[in-house]
Amino acid sequence: MSADWPGEWLRGVLETMVLSIVSERDSYGYLIASRLDEAGLGAVKGGTLYPLLNRLESDGALASEWRRGDGGPGRKFYALTGHGQQRLERQRAQWALFAELSSAVIDGRTRS
């Protein structure tokens, strides 16, 4: 897959993808960025990812804790809260509908 997506596409859905990744297991910033890159979405810079993580934590969607590293520096792990799970479920439903409607327009399956 190409990692040369228009930036606004990734920014528009990054929050939902981050919540989804963290819902699978507690994660830290580098792990989240790696998962996105491995999925073919390209490298997400720290200047984009970490402010989003901080905002999600401030909003109560994520909780964090520092954990000691295995022979390296400690890492700030993020976990999904109950509020974050509800937010993710709502965003997943909204995204499915948005993607369906957008695809219909882009593919020419709608008429005026």
DAKA-V432718 format. One line per field, one symbol per residue. ss: DSSP state (@ for helix, = for strand, . for the rest). phi: phi as a letter, one per 20 degrees, with the letter a starting at -180 (. if undefined). psi: psi as a letter, one per 30 degrees, with the letter a starting at -180 (. if undefined). A space follows every 50 residues. Layout:
# DAKA-V432718
ss=???
phi=???
psi=???
This chain:
# DAKA-V432718
ss=......@@@@@@@@@@@@@@@@@@..==@@@@@@@@@@@@@....@@@@@ @@@@@@@@...======.......======.@@@@@@@@@@@@@@@@@@@ @@@@@@......
phi=.eddeggfffffcfgfffgfffffagbdgffffffffffnenedfgfeff ffgffffffnecdcbecfeemcffceedcfegfffffffffffffgfgff ffffffemedce
psi=lkghlkefeeefgeeeeeeeeffelklleeeeeeeeeffgflkklefeee eeeeeeeefgfkllkkkkligallkjkkkkleeeeeeeeeeeeeeeeeee eeeeeefgglk.
